[in-house]
């Protein structure tokens, strides 16, 4: 009886191992659990369409009040969540063990975040945004105003309902389908910190926009004007953590997602604003459902061989290859591009070459080892707008020829050979002439 049980257990273990390998091959680059912090639980219903789109894509949402005294992002040294949605613009402080530093450490650990503010944004929310590379207007009463590019329904209003259509040109961030309708925005503007090259403006204000208090007359030139105002920005950190910052919480609301829109002065009206498509596509990018690359199966060897050597010799011919895949939201697919480069590096690149691809994810390049010996590195540093960065490095020594590996006669030494033999011949002729000539 014991033997059949053992066989049955072994078969079950083998089946479990096979199934786990199959699951791992389709695993995404990020976990699926998100913490949603709100300052009022009514936001859960007023923004239900956006939350529903996240859940429909398999994301697991946990809703908590921002001032919950039991709030925590990690436990026993492990983070409890894979992403954060901050829809609590007016909260002055978080509850529990969460504060501004905890949120920034969460991002530094490689996790993602969506932050939405409005005219009631607290110093806490503004501080987090500043640390992520964007600066909201310092005037707490200021909102983005545009007397030209506003939604036509606000003709008699204060023109703070913006119909924005100045979008970043990136299929990775906004998807391949063009957003035809303007995006409705009501909130505060911000400026990208010029010293932070990681921040990108996804939705910008028009040249006629400015940031000011709509209830007061302008006493001075606004600090934020024109296209310098960013309405929605994204930041991808060097650890590939992604952050989206919006100056409008209403941007994600059911009202804006389902509302029609017509820009003032335009005869074209749209039954539905571009908000739903905009927030869906940008959230896909933020949570790594698009634009995430991974590199596997890095190989290098001499031409004509398959084994990876422990070192190379100067002037060896070698081949380098790597497989690069992109996460499509459901599976890993071959990434196809023509700008992936390999460096053979020692203090500076001795070889810099574009890698060719067969469009099945394999990138390869062949080159000759430089006539310089030392400790080199194979390096692939790939940075492309909207994609996660790839940084691959592998160290390999390069040696000179051994004494028995040189050619018997070196072509470059032929003049010296000729000089030696001509000297010997001249000495022989001189000797004969001197001894036998009288």
C-alpha positions in Angstrom: 0.0 0.0 0.0 2.9 2.3 0.8 4.4 2.0 -2.7 1.3 3.2 -4.6 0.9 6.1 -2.3 4.5 7.1 -2.9 4.1 6.9 -6.6 0.9 8.9 -6.4 2.6 11.6 -4.4 5.5 11.7 -6.8 3.1 12.1 -9.8 1.2 14.9 -8.0 4.5 16.7 -7.3 5.6 16.4 -10.9 2.3 17.7 -12.1 2.5 20.6 -9.7 6.0 21.4 -10.9 5.0 21.4 -14.5 2.0 23.6 -13.9 4.0 26.1 -11.9 6.6 26.3 -14.7 3.8 26.9 -17.2 2.3 29.7 -15.0 5.7 31.3 -14.5 6.2 31.7 -18.2 3.1 33.8 -18.4 3.6 35.9 -15.2 3.5 39.6 -15.6 6.3 42.0 -14.6 4.4 43.4 -11.6 2.0 42.2 -8.9 -1.7 43.0 -9.1 -2.6 44.3 -5.7 -3.3 48.1 -5.4 -4.0 50.2 -2.3 -6.5 53.0 -3.0 -6.4 55.8 -0.5 -9.4 58.3 -0.5 -10.3 61.1 1.8 -14.0 60.3 1.4 -15.5 56.9 0.6 -17.9 58.7 -1.7 -15.0 58.8 -4.2 -15.4 55.0 -4.6 -18.8 55.5 -6.2 -18.1 58.8 -8.0 -15.1 57.3 -9.7 -16.4 53.7 -10.0 -16.0 53.6 -13.8 -12.2 54.1 -13.4 -11.9 51.6 -10.6 -14.0 49.2 -12.5 -11.7 49.4 -15.5 -8.8 48.5 -13.2 -10.6 45.5 -11.7 -11.7 44.3 -15.2 -8.0 44.1 -16.1 -7.3 41.8 -13.1 -6.1 44.3 -10.6 -7.0 43.7 -7.0 -8.1 47.0 -5.3 -8.2 47.6 -1.5 -10.0 50.8 -0.5 -8.9 52.6 2.7 -9.5 56.0 4.1 -6.3 58.0 4.0 -6.4 58.8 7.7 -7.1 55.1 8.8 -5.1 54.6 12.0 -4.3 51.1 11.0 -2.8 52.1 7.6 0.5 50.5 6.7 2.3 49.8 3.4 4.5 47.0 4.7 4.7 44.4 7.3 7.6 42.4 8.6 9.9 44.0 6.0 7.6 43.0 3.1 5.4 45.4 1.1 1.7 44.5 1.2 0.9 46.2 -2.1 2.3 46.5 -5.6 0.9 49.9 -6.4 -0.7 52.9 -4.9 -3.6 55.1 -6.0 -3.8 58.4 -4.0 -7.2 60.0 -4.5 -7.1 61.9 -1.3 -6.0 65.5 -2.3 -7.1 67.3 0.8 -5.8 64.9 3.5 -3.3 66.8 5.7 -1.7 63.6 7.0 -2.0 59.8 6.5 -3.0 57.4 9.2 -1.0 54.6 10.8 2.7 54.3 9.8 2.2 56.0 6.4 3.7 59.4 5.8 5.4 61.3 3.0 8.7 59.4 3.5 6.9 56.1 3.5 5.3 56.8 0.1 8.6 57.9 -1.4 10.3 54.8 0.0 7.5 52.7 -1.6 8.4 54.3 -5.0 12.1 53.8 -4.3 11.4 50.1 -3.8 10.2 49.9 -7.4 6.4 50.3 -6.9 4.0 52.4 -8.9 1.6 55.2 -8.0 -1.2 57.4 -9.4 -1.7 60.7 -7.6 -4.6 63.0 -8.3 -4.9 66.5 -6.7 -7.3 69.4 -7.0 -7.6 73.0 -5.8 -7.8 71.7 -2.2 -4.5 69.9 -2.4 -2.7 69.7 1.0 0.9 70.4 1.7 1.4 66.6 2.1 0.2 65.9 -1.5 2.1 68.8 -2.9 5.3 67.6 -1.1 5.0 64.1 -2.6 4.5 65.6 -6.1 7.5 67.9 -5.6 9.7 64.9 -4.7 8.5 63.2 -7.9 9.7 66.1 -10.0 6.6 68.3 -10.4 5.7 71.6 -8.7 2.1 72.6 -8.3 1.2 76.3 -8.3 2.1 77.8 -4.9 -1.2 79.8 -4.8 -3.6 77.5 -3.0 -6.6 79.2 -4.7 -5.2 78.9 -8.2 -6.8 76.8 -11.0 -6.0 76.4 -14.7 -8.0 78.9 -16.7 -8.2 79.1 -20.5 -10.5 81.6 -22.2 -10.0 80.0 -25.6 -9.7 76.2 -25.2 -12.5 75.6 -22.7 -15.5 73.3 -22.9 -18.4 75.1 -24.7 -20.8 74.2 -21.8 -18.8 76.7 -19.7 -19.2 79.7 -22.0 -20.8 81.8 -19.2 -18.6 80.4 -16.5 -15.1 81.0 -15.3 -13.5 78.9 -18.1 -11.8 76.4 -15.7 -13.2 73.4 -17.4 -10.5 72.8 -19.9 -10.8 70.8 -23.1 -7.2 69.6 -23.6 -5.9 68.0 -26.7 -2.1 68.6 -26.4 -1.1 65.0 -25.8 2.3 63.4 -25.8 3.1 61.6 -29.0 3.8 58.1 -27.7 2.0 54.9 -28.5 3.6 53.2 -25.6 2.1 55.6 -23.0 -1.3 56.4 -24.7 -1.8 53.3 -26.8 -1.8 52.9 -30.5 -5.4 54.2 -31.0 -5.4 57.9 -31.3 -7.5 59.8 -28.7 -9.8 61.8 -30.9 -12.0 63.7 -28.4 -10.5 66.4 -26.1 -9.8 65.5 -22.5 -11.9 67.3 -19.8 -9.8 68.8 -17.0 -10.7 71.0 -14.1 -8.0 71.5 -11.4 -4.6 72.9 -10.7 -1.6 73.1 -13.0 2.0 72.1 -12.3 5.4 72.6 -13.9 7.9 69.9 -14.5 11.1 70.5 -12.7 13.7 71.3 -15.4 16.4 69.6 -13.5 14.5 66.3 -13.6 14.9 64.6 -17.0 12.7 61.7 -15.9 9.4 63.7 -16.0 7.3 63.8 -19.1 4.3 66.0 -19.8 1.5 63.7 -21.0 -1.3 66.4 -21.2 -0.2 70.0 -21.5 -2.2 73.2 -21.4 -2.7 75.3 -24.5 -0.6 78.5 -25.1 -3.6 80.6 -24.0 -3.9 79.0 -20.6 -2.7 80.4 -17.3 -2.9 79.5 -13.6 -4.7 82.0 -11.2 -7.5 82.4 -8.8 -10.7 82.4 -10.9 -12.6 84.4 -8.2 -10.1 87.3 -8.1 -8.8 89.8 -10.6 -5.2 89.4 -11.8 -2.9 91.7 -9.9 0.4 90.4 -11.4 1.6 88.1 -14.1 0.7 84.4 -13.2 3.7 82.2 -12.4 2.5 79.5 -14.7 1.4 80.3 -18.2 0.9 78.7 -21.6 2.3 75.4 -22.7 4.6 75.4 -19.7 1.6 74.3 -17.6 1.3 70.5 -17.4 -2.1 69.1 -16.6 -1.0 65.5 -16.3 2.6 64.3 -16.1 4.4 60.9 -15.7 7.7 60.0 -14.3 9.6 56.7 -14.7 12.3 56.4 -12.1 15.7 54.8 -12.7 14.5 51.7 -11.0 11.6 51.6 -13.5 9.0 52.6 -10.9 6.3 54.6 -12.6 4.3 57.6 -11.3 1.4 59.5 -12.8 0.5 63.0 -11.3 -2.7 64.7 -12.3 -3.8 68.1 -11.1 -7.5 67.1 -11.4 -9.3 64.4 -9.5 -12.4 65.0 -11.6 -10.4 63.8 -14.6 -11.0 60.2 -13.4 -14.7 60.8 -12.3 -17.7 59.1 -13.8 -19.0 62.5 -14.8 -16.0 63.4 -17.0 -15.6 59.8 -18.3 -19.1 59.7 -19.6 -19.7 63.4 -20.5 -19.8 64.7 -24.0 -17.5 67.6 -25.0 -17.3 70.4 -27.5 -14.4 72.8 -27.5 -15.4 76.5 -27.6 -15.2 77.8 -31.2 -15.3 74.4 -32.7 -18.2 73.0 -34.7 -17.2 69.4 -33.9 -18.8 67.9 -30.9 -18.1 64.5 -29.3 -20.6 62.3 -27.6 -17.9 61.2 -25.2 -14.9 63.0 -23.9 -11.5 61.4 -24.3 -11.1 60.9 -20.5 -12.0 57.3 -20.4 -9.6 56.3 -23.1 -6.9 58.6 -21.6 -7.1 57.3 -18.0 -7.4 53.7 -19.2 -4.3 53.8 -21.4 -2.2 55.8 -19.0 -3.1 53.5 -16.1 -2.0 50.6 -18.3 1.4 52.2 -18.7 1.7 53.1 -15.0 1.0 49.6 -13.8 3.4 48.0 -16.4 0.7 46.5 -18.5 2.5 48.0 -21.5 6.0 49.2 -22.2 7.8 46.8 -19.9 10.9 45.0 -21.3 12.9 42.1 -20.0 16.1 40.6 -21.3 16.9 36.9 -21.0 19.3 34.3 -22.4 22.4 36.5 -22.7 25.0 34.5 -24.5 28.5 35.2 -26.0 31.0 32.8 -27.7 33.6 32.6 -30.4 32.3 32.4 -33.9 31.8 28.8 -34.9 31.6 27.6 -31.2 28.7 27.3 -28.8 30.4 27.2 -25.4 31.0 30.5 -23.5 34.7 30.9 -22.8 36.2 32.3 -19.6 38.2 34.8 -21.5 39.0 35.9 -25.0 42.2 36.6 -26.9 42.9 39.8 -28.8 41.5 39.7 -32.4 39.1 36.8 -31.7 35.9 36.8 -33.7 32.9 36.6 -31.3 29.2 36.6 -31.3 26.9 38.2 -28.6 23.1 37.6 -28.4 20.3 38.4 -26.1 16.5 37.8 -26.1 14.3 40.9 -25.4 10.6 40.6 -24.7 7.8 43.1 -24.1 4.8 42.5 -21.8 1.6 43.0 -23.8 -0.8 42.9 -20.8 -1.4 39.2 -21.1 1.8 37.6 -22.3 5.4 38.2 -23.2 5.9 39.0 -26.9 9.1 39.6 -28.9 10.2 43.2 -28.8 11.2 44.4 -32.2 13.4 47.5 -32.7 16.4 48.6 -34.7 18.2 50.8 -32.1 19.5 48.2 -29.6 23.3 48.5 -29.3 26.1 46.4 -27.8 29.2 48.0 -26.3 32.5 46.2 -25.7 33.6 48.5 -22.9 36.8 49.2 -21.0 36.9 52.7 -19.6 35.2 53.7 -22.9 33.6 51.7 -25.7 36.1 50.0 -28.0 33.2 48.5 -30.0 29.7 50.1 -30.3 27.5 48.3 -32.7 23.8 48.0 -33.6 22.4 44.6 -32.9 20.3 42.9 -35.6 17.1 41.0 -34.9 15.3 38.2 -36.6 12.0 39.5 -35.1 11.7 36.5 -32.8 13.1 38.4 -29.8 16.7 37.4 -30.5 19.2 40.3 -30.9 22.7 39.5 -32.0 25.9 41.1 -33.2 29.3 39.8 -34.3 32.6 41.7 -34.0 36.3 41.3 -33.6 37.9 41.7 -30.2 40.1 44.8 -30.1 43.8 44.5 -30.3 44.0 45.6 -26.7 44.1 43.3 -23.7 42.6 44.0 -20.3 39.2 43.5 -18.5 36.3 44.4 -20.8 32.5 44.4 -20.3 29.7 43.4 -22.6 27.2 46.3 -22.0 23.7 46.9 -23.2 22.2 50.2 -22.0 18.8 50.6 -23.6 16.6 53.6 -22.9 13.6 54.5 -25.0 10.7 56.8 -24.3 8.0 55.0 -22.4 9.8 51.7 -22.1 11.5 50.3 -19.0 15.2 50.6 -19.2 17.5 47.7 -19.8 21.0 47.6 -18.3 23.0 44.5 -18.9 26.7 44.1 -18.1 29.0 41.1 -18.0 32.7 41.2 -17.4 35.2 39.3 -19.5 39.0 39.4 -19.6 40.9 39.7 -22.9 44.5 38.3 -23.0 47.3 38.9 -25.5 48.8 36.2 -27.7 50.9 33.6 -25.9 54.5 33.3 -27.1 53.6 30.1 -29.1 50.5 31.7 -30.8 52.1 34.3 -32.9 52.5 33.6 -36.7 55.9 32.2 -37.7 56.5 35.1 -40.0 54.8 38.4 -39.3 53.8 40.4 -42.3 54.6 43.7 -40.6 58.2 42.5 -39.9 59.0 41.8 -43.5 61.1 45.0 -43.9 63.2 43.9 -40.9 63.6 40.5 -42.4 64.8 42.0 -45.7 67.2 44.3 -43.8 68.8 41.4 -41.9 69.2 39.2 -45.0 70.5 42.1 -47.1 73.1 42.9 -44.4 74.3 39.3 -44.3 74.5 39.1 -48.1 76.5 42.4 -48.3 78.9 41.1 -45.6 79.4 37.9 -47.5 80.1 39.7 -50.7 82.4 42.1 -49.0 84.3 39.2 -47.4 84.8 37.4 -50.7 85.9 40.5 -52.4 88.4 41.4 -49.6 89.9 37.9 -49.3 90.3 37.0 -53.0 90.7 40.3 -54.8 94.2 41.5 -55.4 
